Amino acid sequence: MPRRAHKKSRNGCLECKRRHIKCNENRPICSNCTVSERVCEYGINVFKVIRPVDSPIHSAASTSLSPATNLPSGRSSLSPNPGTLQDPPVNMLHMELFYHLSTDTFLVFDSRKSADQFFSIMPHLLQSPYMVNELLAFSALHLSTKHPERREYYRNHAAQLQTHALAIFNETELEVNQETCVPLFFFSAILGLHTLCDVLVYRENDFEQVVDKFVHCFRLYRGVRAICGKAWDMLHQSVLKPMLVDGQSLYRFDGRLGAGCDKLLNLVRAAKLGATLTNIYKQAIEYLQSSTNALMAAGSLAGNIHGTTGWPVLVSQEYIDLLMQRRPEALVILAHYAILLHSCRDSWMFGDGGQFLIESIRDFLGLDWAEWLEWPIKALNSPIEPLLREFG
């Protein structure tokens, strides 16, 4: 006898799903959680594209932004059935995340001026559902670092929102043009920042695993560079022009290396690695110098992430491959980049990630590489601002 077909509801509360039991879906607290006196929470709504239904009323409507709800197939919050209760357009968590995003999270971008620039482009970002999800995910990640007692709660929601953002992005199949270049650029950038924070703050104390995650993070950042390459002229004709001009002025490199980068390049040349490897490392070191220049040009290290976020975008695919192979020279360069991360250790995005990288690379390579790692080790034991001035 064939099995009777049945529909499996996905609308149950998170606690019942975790316990693998049937939920009666009562809100705000289901029967199971009421009886067992457990915390009852339902999956968060996410923003997605809702296509209008085929009806005379909606046939002329364009695709619109609306919160997705856990409603049965064929229904949405745009098409309520009379006599039924619908989920609200946004829930309280969304409100909390958006408020925190606009009042606190944006301040990670160095200064009040940078935050104001972000507010000016917000209308362009909110038109893209994948961007909305990633912005809320980034805000949730920030809250997970601010409230240790609710760390897993916010981090889980950050992961859910990011997963939805990626799913929507992959389904959209966007072309880079004047309309899409701004949200595409920022989606790649915020996704990279999100991943970098996950690598550094929520790392396992397993160096090999951290290196693999760093490689993945760098490859995500390559998406920012790819979009810039395709849409550089379009981005300069968009609302991003002031921000891009400011960034270009910070990441300057006139061919001169500071003491730290100069010593590193001399060691690479003295190792006689061959022209190809030497040129790959030379380029990575020069990008490290321009990133150090950006960090120092911003004035104060307090709340400043310039340089720390620029270098992963700039490094070449060839360098990333060498890092994946655990080439000692590539790891040493990563340790020098960790000096910049260590200088921003008070930032919620980095924490003690720079120190962890430096100490882990030192232990991984051993005493034979002590001379190569002189500057990173010195950074852990010296006042950071004077050292950075000497380094760069």
N, C-alpha and C positions, 0 to 999 in steps of 0.2 A: 504494500500500500504506500503510495507516495506521501511524503510528509506534507502536512498542511502548511501552506504558505502563511507567513505572518510578518508583520512589520515590526522592526526593532526600533524603539524610540531612542533618540539621542538627546532627549531634553531633560533627563534626570539630573539630580544634583551631583556635585563633584564627590561628595562623601559616599553616596550609594555606588557611584561608578568605581570608586577606589575599593569598596568592599565587594564589588561584583554582585550586588543584589538589586532586585527590581525596585524602582522608585515610583511612588504614586504621583510625583511631580507637583504636590501641593506647594503653594508659595505663600509666605516667604519661607516656611519650614515644612519639609515633607514629613510624613507619618513616621518613617523609620528614624529620622533624626530627632523627632519629638520624643519617641519612646526611649531611644538610647541616649538622649541628652547630648547629642553631638552638634558641632557647628555645621550648619546647613548653608551651602553656597551653591549658586548656579553659575554655569559657564557665562563668561562675559560676552556681551554683544561686540561685534566687530563691524567696521565699516566696509562696505563692498559696493560694487556697482549693481544696482537693481534695474533690470530692464523693464520697461512698461509692458503691461499685459495688452493683448490684442483686443481692444474694445474701442468703440467710437470715442469715448472720453479720453483714452490714453494714446490712441494711435499716433497723434501728432507730437506726443511728449518725447523729449530727448532723454538719453540715459542720464540718471541723476545719482547723486551721492546720498546714501541712506544707510543707517545702521542695519546690519544683518541681524536677524533674530533666529532663535532656535525654533522656528515654526515648521510644520509639516511641508513637504514638497508642494510647490505651486502657490504658496501663500507668502506674503511678505507684510511688513508693517505698513506698506503703502496700499495694501488692499485688504482692510479689515472686514471681517464678517460681522454683520449686525448681531448684536446680542452677546458678543464674546469680548473678553478682556484681552487687550493687546499689550505686548511689552512696550515700555515707553521708548521714544526715539533715541534717548541715550540713558545709560544708567548712572548711578552715583559714582561708580569707579571711573567711568569716562570723564565725568565732571572733575573729579579729584585729579586725574592724570593731566587733563588739559590745563587746569588751573596751575598745577605745579610746573608744567612745561613752560607756561608763559611767565611765571613769576620767579622761578628758580633755575630750572634746568638750562634755559637759554643762556644764563650767566656763565656757563662753562666756556662759552666762546669768548673768553678773555676780558671783555670790557662792556660797559654800558653802551658804548657806540656800536659794538658788534651785535649786542642784543637788539638794539633799535633797528639795525639793518635787517635782522631776522624778522622782526615784526612787520617790516615793510614788504617782505616777500611772502608772508604767511598766506594771504589770499590766493597766491599762485600755487602754494603747496596743498591747501585744503581742497583743491579741485581734483586731486589724485588720491583715490582710496588707498592705494598701497602706501603712499606717503603718510597719510593720516594714521594708519596702523603702526607704521614704524616710529613716528613721532611719539605716539602714546606708549609704545614699547620702550622707547628710550627714556621717557619720563618714569615709567614703572621701574626700570633698571636703576635709575637714580634714587628713587624712593627706597629701593631694596638696600641701598648702602646707607641711607639716612636713618632707617628704622630697623635696627638689628632684630628686634623682637618680632617683626613681620617680614623678615628678609625673604623667606621662601615663598610667602604669599605673593609679594610684589614680583619676585624673580620669575615665578611660574607664570604670572600674567604677562610679564615682559616677553617670555618665550612664546606664549600663545599668540600674542599680538604680532610678534615678528614672523611667526610661522604663517599667519594669515596674510601678512604683508607680502611675503615672498610668493605665496600661492596666487594672490591676485596679480602681482607683478608678472609672474610667469604666464598667466592666462591672458594678459592684456596684449602682448606682442606689439609693443610700442615702437614706432620709428622716431629717431631723433630729429626733431624739427624745432622751429621757434617756440611752439606752444609747449612741447614736452621737455625741452632741454633743461629747464630750471628744476622741476620736480625730479627728473632723472638724475641730475647732478647731485641734488641733495639727498636723494634716496641712497645713492651709492656712498656718499660721504657719511651719513648718519649710520648706515648699516656697518660701515667700517669702524666707526667709533664704538658702536655697540659691541661689536665682536672684539675689538681691542680691550675694552673694559672687561668683558667676560674672561679673556685670556689672562689678564693681569690680576684682577681682583678676585675672581672666582676660579682660580687655577687649582689644579691638584698639585701637590708638591712632588711632581714627577717631571723632571727636566725634559726628558725625551718627549713626553706628551705635550708639554708647553711649547717646545720648538715646533712640533707638528701643527699645533693650533696657531702659532705665530705665522707659519707659512700659509695656512689657510686664510688668515687675516690679511696678509700682504696681497694674496691673490684677489681678495675682495676689493682691496684698495686699487688694484689694477683696473677695476671697473670704473673708478672715478677718472683715472687717466685716460681710459678708452673714450669715455664720454667727452672729456675735455678735448681730446684729439679730433673727434668728429664734429664737435659743436663749439669750438673755441670762439669763432666769429659771432655765432648766434648768442652765446653766453655774454659776450661783451656788448651786445645790443639789447640785453635784457636788464631786469632790475638788479641783477647780480654785478653789474659793471663796477660800482663803487667798492664792493667787497673784493672783487678780483684784482682791481688796481691796487688796493691796500696790500693784498697778499703778495703781489708781484714785487712791490717795493720792499717787503720784509725779506723775501727769499732771494737776496742778492748774493752773487759770488763773483768777485773780481779776479779770481785766479790765485789769491793768496790764502794759504792755509795757516791756521793757528798752531800753537805748539803741539797740541794733542794729535790733531789730524796729520800734521806734518811728520811727526815721529811714526805714526801708524803707516803712512804711505812709504816712508823710507824703509821700514821693516819689510813691507810687502815686496818692494823692489829688490832688497838685499836677499830675499828668499829665492830669487830666480825661478819663479813659477811659470815662466813663459809669457809671451805677449798677450795671449787671449785672457788668461786669468788675471794678469796684472792690470789690464785695462778695465775689466769688470770691477775689480776691487777699487781701482783708482776712481772710477765714476761713483761708486757707492760712498767713498770717503769724501769726495767733493760735494755730493748731495748732503752728507752729514754736516759738512762745513756750512753750507747755505742754510740748513735747518737750525744749526747753532746760531748763526747770524740772525735768523728770524726770531728765535727765542730771546736773544739779548736785545734786539732792536725794539721789542715791545715794551721795554722799560723794566717793569717789576716782574719777578717770577711768580708772585702771588696771583693765583687764579689764571695763569697764562699757559695755554696749551699750544701756542705757535711753535713750530719746529718738531714737537713731539708727534703731531699728527701729519706733518708734511712729509717727513722722510719715508714712511711706508708707501706713500703715493708715488714718490720719485724713483725708488730703487727699481732696477731692471729685473725682468723675468729670469735672466741668467744668474743674477745674484741670488734670487729666491731659490732657484734650483740648487745652487751650491750650499745654501743654508739647509735645504732639505736633506742633502747628502752629509750634513754635519762636517763640512770642510772646516778645519780649525781657523783658518783666516776669516772665513765668513762669520763664524761664531764670535771671533774677536771684534769684528766690526759691529756686530749686534750688541756686544758688551759696551762698546763706545756709545752706541745709540741709547743704551740703558742709562747712561749718564744724564741724558736729557729727561728721561722718564723719572729718574731719581730726583732731579731738580724740581719736579712737579709732584712730589710724593704727597703733598697736602691736598691734591685734587682727588675727588671721589672716583674719577675714572681710572687712576693709576695706582693709588695707594703705595704699598711697598713693592710693587712689581719690578721697578728698576733695580732695587737692591737684590731681589730674588734672582733676577737674570744675571747680574754681575757675579754674585757668589756661586750660582750654579754653573756658569761657564768656567769660572776659575777652578772649581772642583772637578768638572768634567775634563778639562784640558790638562790639569796638573802643573807641577812646578816648571816644566820645560817651557811653558808659555808665560811665565811670570813677567818677563820684560815687555811682552806684547800687551799685557793687561795692567801695566803700571798706572795709567790714567784712570781706568774704571775703579780700580781698588783705591786709588787716592781719593776719588770722589766720595767714597763711603766714609772716609776718615777726615775730611776737610770741610770747612765752610763752603757751601756750594757756589754762591755767587762769585767770590774771588776766583775760585777754581775755573768756573766757566769762562770768565774773562781771559784767563791765561790759556785755557784749552782752545778757545776759539779766536 
